Amino acid sequence: MKANTAFIKQLNIETLRKALRNAGQATKSELADLTGLTVVTINALITELVVSKEVIENGNVPSGGGRPSMQYRYNYDYQCAAIVYGYQKNNKNCINTIVVNLAGEVLWKNDEYIETVEIKSFETVLDEVFKQYSNIKVIIFGLPGEVIDEVVTINDYSNIIGPDFIPHYKNKYKVPVLAENDINAMTYGYYRTHNSEYSDSVVGMYFPRNHSPGAGLIIDGSIYYGKQHFSGEIAAMPMPKPWEEMNYFDENEVIKNLEQLLTVYCCTIAPSMFILYGDFFTDTIEERLKLYTEKLLSNKFIVNIEVSDYLERDYEYGLKCLALDTLWEEN
């Protein structure tokens, strides 16, 4: 009986939390209308949330002729996430670090270049972050590689490959530590921005030039990893020109590889959109690639391609969405 009561109470708290989070601020009476809970139940639960500082008393507001009512405001700074992500910029390892609150607002940001990424390379910036924000509840890394069961199995930062990277930061900062592949995060960020347009599948591809390319796949709103997280390892596919020998500023070379690559995805996934990231793309490549790929497919499939200049925006937004999903699940 006690377990059942505790379970119901937790469900009610989650219902109340979600309603106030979405409304931003509300009185007890308004929360009762939004949740279907009684004012008596709201009164008991809201007191707990105020004590924990998840909810803030926002002062009295008029109540239509009666006594003024206390308005409650959700405290989006109650918990935060630290996000660290790396990508190639000007052929260098650019590392961005941000702190976001429960509303997804960026509270702190730092950009730096790191010549050689080691396991401890992110300690200095994270020490500063944890010094300023004591309410960080999760660290999320965006990395050019894969992490399976806390083991870095593949990574362009070769010095962090192995079982030590994730446990090192978990032990040092005493919070959950997650990692997401860079192109998965970019593709997810693009999808979450455009999900009203592309409800089934989106393929993202990232060509950093001085490292192997990779692909991300979103199916029905979720990142698809495949067995051993091998989905998207397009560098392993046989191509007319090996990627490490590619002259990315030779349009003909680029298109020969990409038309075959996109054709395979069209025949197996038939995505709503291809989103391509790379500093060598031109409008001409985009137009020719669409034309040539559709020709290879005997014009039986319409290929939608978008070359994006918003790698950092999509990357950061994808990681923010993953961070917020994690924080709200743990709340």
N, C-alpha and C positions, 0 to 999 in steps of 0.2 A: 504493500500500500504506500509506504514511504517513497519507494523508488518510483512508483507511478505518479505520485504528487510532485516529486522533484522533476520528473520528465515533463509534466504538464506546465510546471512553472518555467522551465527552460524554454519550452515552445512559446509561451506567452511573452517572455523577455525578448526572444528573437523576433516575434511579431511586432512588439512595441519598438524595438530597436530599428527594424526595417522601416516602419512607418515614420518615425521621427527623422531617420536618416534621409528619407526621400522628401519629407516636408521641410526639413531644415529647422523649423521651430513650430511649436503648437502648444495649446493649453491642454489640460487633462480632458476636458470635454471634447475638444477636437480630436484628441488621440483616441478617445473611446469611439467616436464616429468612424475614424480611419481604420481601427483594428477590429471593432466588434466586441472588444473587451469591456467589462463594466468599469465605471469610474473608480469603484472600490479597488478593483484589481490594478488598474492603472496607478492609483495612488500608492499602493504598496511597492510596485515594481519601479516606479519612477524615483522613489526615494533611494532605492539601492543604486540606481544608475547615477544619481546626483552624488551620492557618497563616494562612488568609485571615480567620479569626475568624467565619466563618459558623457554625461548630460549636465548642462549648466542652466541654473535658474537665470532667466533673462528679464526679470522684472514683471510687474503687473500690467495687464492690458485691460481696456474696457470690455465688459461682457454683456452689452446690450441692455443696460439699465440696472442690472444687478451689481453685486459686489465685484470689484476687479478680480481677474483671474491671473494666476501666475503662468507666465509663458516659459516653456522649456526649449532650450536650443541644443541641438546635437553638437558635441565637441569633436569636430573632425580632426583635431590635433591630438586626440586621445591616444592614438597609436600611429606610428610611422614605419615606413620601409626605406631601407637603404638599397639603392640600385647602382650597380657598377657594370658598365658595358664598354667593350672595346671594339674598334673597327679601324680600317685603314683610311687614313686621311693624309694626302700628300706623300703617299708611300711610307708613312710612319704609323706606329701603333698609337692611336689616339684613345685615351681612356677617359670616359665621362663618368662622373659620380653625381647622383642626385638623391635628395631625401624628399619623399612625398608623404602627404598625410592621407587620411581616409577619404578625402574628396578628390584625391589625385592631384592636388596642388603641389607644385614644386616649391619647397621651402628653402632649399640649399642646393647649390650646383658648383661643380668644379671640373675643369677640363685640363688634361695634361698629356704630354707625350712620354712614353716609356720605351726606351730603346730595346731592352731585352726584358720580357715579362717573366718573372720568377714567382714561386709560390707566395713569397712574402711581399710582393710588389704593391699590394693594395692595403697594407697595414697602416701606412702613414695617413692616407686619406680617411680610412675607416676609423682610426683612432680619433681624428678630428671630428668626424661625424658623431661618434658615440659620446664624445666629450660635450658636444653641443645639444644632442638630443638623447635624453635618457629613456625615451619611450619607443625606441626602435625595436620592433618585434620580429623582423625578418630581414635577411640580406638576400638579394637576388643578383646573380651575375649573368651578364650576357656575354657569351664566349663563342669564338669561332671554332666550335668543335662539339663533341657530344659528351654527356655525363650519364652513366648508367649505374644505378645503385651507389651513388656517391663516388664513383670511380671515373676519372677523366680518361676516356678511351681514345679519343681523337681530338687533336687541337692544333691550331696553327701556332699557338704558344707552346712549343714542344716541352719546355721546362716544367710545365704544370701537369703533364700527362702522368697518370698513375693514381693511386688511392689516397694521396696525402692532402690534396688541395682543399676539398670540401671539409673534411674533418678538422683541418687546421683552423679554419675560420669559425666553425661551430664551437670548437673548444675555447678559442680565444674570446669570442664575443657572447657566447652562451645564448644564442638565438638560432632558430632554424635557418639553414643556408640552402638556397636552391640555385640551380643554374639552367639556363636555356640557351640553345643554339642561336647564333646571331640571325641567320636568315629565317628561322622559325619565328623568332620574335618580330622581325620586320614584317613578315607576311601576316602574322597575327595582328599586328598593329594596323596594317593596311586594311585587313578584313574588318576589324572592329570599327574602323572609321567609315567603311563603305558597306556594312553588312546588310543594309536595307536594299542594296543593289545586287549583291552577290550572296545569295542565301545557301548555295550548295557547295561550291569548291573554288578555291583560288590557289594558284601556284606562284610562288615568288622565287626569283633566282638572283643570286648575288655573285658578281664577278670582280673580285678585288685586284685582279691582275697579277700581283706578286705572290698570291696564294691560290690554292685550288678553288674553283667555284663550288657553290652549294645551292641547294633548293629547299624550300619549305612548302608544305602542303596543308591547306586547311580544308577539312571535309566536315560539313554540317556544323560549323562553328568551332571545331576543335582541331588542335594540331595533331596531324597524323605522323606517328613515329615509325611504324612498322617494326618487324622483328629486329632486335638488337639496335634499335634506333637508326637503322641503315637507310631508311627512306630519305631521299634528298641527296645522297652521296653521288652526285652526278659526275664527279671527277673520275669515278671508276668505270663509267660507260665508255666503250670504244667510240672514238670520234675520228673524223678525217684528219684532224690536226691535234696532236697532244696539247693539252692546255698549257703545260709548262713551256711549250715552244711557240705558243700563239703570239702573233703580233696583233695586239688588240686594236691597233689603229689602221689595220688593213681590213676594210669593210668586207671584202670578198671572203677572206679567211674566217672572219667572225661569223658571217651569215651561213657558211657551209656547215659549221659546227652547230649553230643555234637552230637552223631549220630542221636538222635531224633530231636534235634534242626536243624541240617543241612538238615535232610530229609524234614521237614516242608518247609524250604526255597526253597529246590529243587523243591518241588511239586507246590509251589505257585509263585515263582519268576524265578526259573531255571537260576541262575546267572552264568556268565562266570567264576567267581573266588570268592572263599572265602579267605579273608585275616584275619588271627587270630593273636591277640596280647595277650601276657601273659608271665610271667617269668617262668612258669612251663612246657611249651611245650617242647617236645623232638621230635627227628626224628621218634622215634617209635610211638608216639601218632599220628603224622601226617600220617604215613603210615597206621596204623590200622584204623584210623578214616575214611580215604578215602575208604578202603576196606569194612568196616562194613556199612558205609552209602550207598555205591553202592549196597551192598547185600540187605539192607532194601528196596532199590528201584528196586529190581529184575534185577539189572544191565542194566536198561533201560536208565540211565542217567550217563554221565561221570562227576564225581565230581572233580573239580580242587581246591586244597587247598594249600595255602602258609602260613606257620608260619613265622611271621616277627619279626626280632630283631630291626626294625627301627621305633618303635613307635614314638619317639621324632621327628625324621626326617619327617615322614609322617604327623604328627600332625602339626608341624611348617609349613611345605610346604602347607598344606591345608588351614591354616589360612592366610598365605601370599597370596595365590591365591585369597581368598575371600576379603582380604584387598585391593589388587590391582584392583580387579574387581570394588570394591566400589569407590576407588579413581578415576579410569578412567571414571566411569559413572558420577561422580560429576564434572570432569574437564570441 
